[in-house]
Amino acid sequence: MSSKASLNTTQTTGIQRMKDTQRMKDIREPKSAHRITGIRGTRSIRRTRDIQGITSLRSPAQVLERLSLGESIRRTRVAGTLDLDPLVVSCWLCGEDMRGIYQPIVLDHCTLDGLNLRGRVFYEKVALAGCRIAAAHFENAYFYAGLLIKDCIFERDFEGRGIQSDGRVVIHNTMFAGRADFSGISLRHEVDLFELSFPGGTNLLHVLAHGLREHIGREIAINDCRFRAADMPAELEMTSLKIAPLIESTPSSTES
């Protein structure tokens, strides 16, 4: 009996130690800080954290599902290219198919491998704030309600050929690390370009100077922007527009 009682006491002590250990682990690492619930019953995914404050990792399909419900996407790392084509719907009005995307597109402090808006028509606002985007395809995108890009970094070439907008376009405090192509753009509302940097080069000023020059300083406001000297056409008054050349740097200083 004494040996059996001793064994029971040992087992009880061991179980108690396991419970105490687990209790301390729960205190140090709350479960809520490690996992979040997926959408519509999809399996939960671990939180990821980086210097941008990213708190979730989602696939393009998961992000599209949330956007289709009119939700904003915040502090999310999108693994893969986000192509908005699945959101395009037909809407017939007076015998004409007003085909396009009718949900607002709001990405706030997100990191994306790629964003594809190519050839899409957006009837609601499109806003990118605090985002880091590797590959950006905006060719022939049509923004009826305007476009806002703020505090973003485009890591590779920005494909913006043929962009059209009937609403206000605001691009603020954004860097285009790769070449930014704005050939053939058509902007029919106010445009605000503030604190932009184009170290990868751009044809933006040449496009504005030859196609929309009469609107610069009125409907088109350019302020505190930095361009490469080769991208600054002589016919524009750079000083009055508060445009300055980028300081040439070596690869090592750029990386730092």
N, C-alpha and C positions, 0 to 999 in steps of 0.2 A: 504493500500500500504506500509506503513512504517513497519508493522509487517512482511509482505512478504519479503521486502527488507532485513530486519534484519535476517530472516531465511536463505535467500540466502547467506548473508554475513557469517553467522555462518557455513553453509555447506562448503562454499569455504575455510574458514579458517581451518576447520577440514580436508578437502582433502589435503590442502597444508601441514599441519602438518604430515599427513600420508606419503606424498611423501618425505618430509624432513627426516623423520624417516627411510624410506626405503633406501634413498640415503646414510645416515650415516651408516646403516647396511652393504650396499654394499661396502663401503669404508673400514670398519673394517674387513669384511669377504668376500673377493673376491670369486665369484662363481668358478673360475678356481681352487681354492685351496681346494675345497671340493668334486668335482666330476670328474671322468674320464670317457671316453667313452668306452663301452664294445666292443668286437670284433664282426665284421660282424652283426651289428644291434642289438646285445644283449643289454639288458637294462644296463644303466650306474650303476656303483657301487661306493660306497663311498670310499674315500681314508682312509687308516688306517696308523697310524704312531707309531713306537715304537723305542726303543733305537738302533735298527739295521738299521734304515732308511727305513723300509718297506713302500712302497707307494701304493701298490695295493693288493687286495684280489681276488684270482681267484680259480675257481674249477679245478680239474684235467683235465676235458674235455676241458676247455678253454686253459689251458697250452699246452695240446697235440695238439690242433689246431695250435697254434703258432709255436710249435716245428716242426710240419709237414711241415711248410713253410720255415724251416731253420732259424727261428728267435731265438735269445737268450732270456732267461727269466731273468729279472733283478729286484731286490728289490721287490719281490713278496712273499706274504704269500699264500701257497697252502693248501687249506682246504680239507684234505683227503689224501689218498695214491696215489702218482703219479706212475701209472703202465704204462710202455712204450710199452706193448705188441701191442696196436693198430697201432704202427708205423712200425711193422714188415711187410716186403713185400718179395715176391719171385722174384728172379732174376736169370734166367737160363743162364749159361755160360758153353759152351762145354759139354752140357748134364748134368751138375750138378746144382742143385738149391742152389745158394748162398743166402739163406734166411737170412734176418737180417734187421738192421736199417741203412739207408743210409743218414740220416740227422745228422749234428753235434748236440750234446747235450751239451748246455752251460747253467748252472744255476749260476747266480751271485748274491750274497747276498740275498738268498732266505731262507725262513723258511718252512719246509715241515713236515707234520705228518708222512709221510712214502715215501720211494723211492724204487721202485721195478725194478731191472735190471735182475732179476733171469733168467738165461738161454738165455739171449739175445746176439746176435752177433752185434757188433758195427763196421761198416766199416769207420766211420768218428770219429773225436776226441770226447772225453767225458771230460768235465771240470766242476768241482764244486769249486767255489771260495766264501769264506765268508758265507757259508751256515750253517744252523742249522737243523739237520735232526734227527727226533725221532727214526724211525725204518728204518734200511738200509738193503736191501736184494740184495746182489751182487753174490749170489751163482751161479757158473758155467757161469758167464758172460765172454764174449770173446771180448777183445779190440784189434782190428787190428791196429788202428791208435794211440793207446796210451791212457793213463788215467792221468788226473791231478786233484789232490785234494789239495786245499790250503786254509788255514785259516778257517777250518771247525770244527764243533763240532757234534759228533755222540752221541746222548743222551742215547740210549739204546744199546743192543747188535748189533755188526756189523757182519753180516753173509757174510763172504767172502770165503767160502769153494769152491775150484775148480776154482778160478779166473784164466783166461789165458790172456796173452797179447803178441802180436807180436811187439807192439810199446813200446815206452818209458813210464815208470810209474814214476810219481813224486807225492809224498805225503809230504806236507810241512806245518809246524806250525798247526797241527791238533790234537784234543783230542778225544780219544775213551773212553767215560765215562763208557759204558758197556763192556762186554767181546767181544773181537775181534777175530774171528776164521778165520784163513788163511790155514786150512788144505788142502792139495792137490793142492796148487797153482802151476802154470807153467808160469814162466816169461822168455821170450826168447829175451829180449832186455835190455837196461840199466834201472836200478832202482835207484831212489834217494829218500831216506827216511831222511828228515831233521826236527828236532825240533818237534818230535812227543811225545805224552804222552798217556800212557795206564793205567789209574787208575783202570779200570774195569778188567784188566788182558788180556793176549793174549798168543797165542802159536806161534807168528810170529818168534821169535828168534829160537825156537826149530825146526820149519819147515825149516828155512834157514840153521841152523847148520847141520841138518841131510840130507837135500836134495840138497841144493845149496851152501854149505859151500865154495867150491872152487871159487865161483864167488864173495864172499863178499870181498869188498875192491877194486874190479876191476869193473865188470859190475854192482855190487850192492854196493851202497854207503850208509852208515848209519852214521849219524852225529847228535850229541846233542839230543839224544832221551832218554826218561825216561820210564823205565819198573819197574814193581814190582820185588822184589828180587827173588821171586819164579818163575818168568818167564824168568830168565836169566841163560841159560845153562852154566855149568862150562867150557865146551870145547871151548867157544868163548872168545877171548881176548877183554874184555869190554873196557879197557882203550884205546887201540889202535883204537877201533871203536868209541870212544867218546860216550859210552853208560853209563848211570848212573842209579842207583836205585831210585825209587820214595821215597820221604820221607813219612813215614806212618803218617796218620793224623786221628784224631777223626772225627765222623760224623758232629759234630758242627763246627769244623774248616773247613771241606770240604764245608759245606753249605755257610759259610761266604766268 
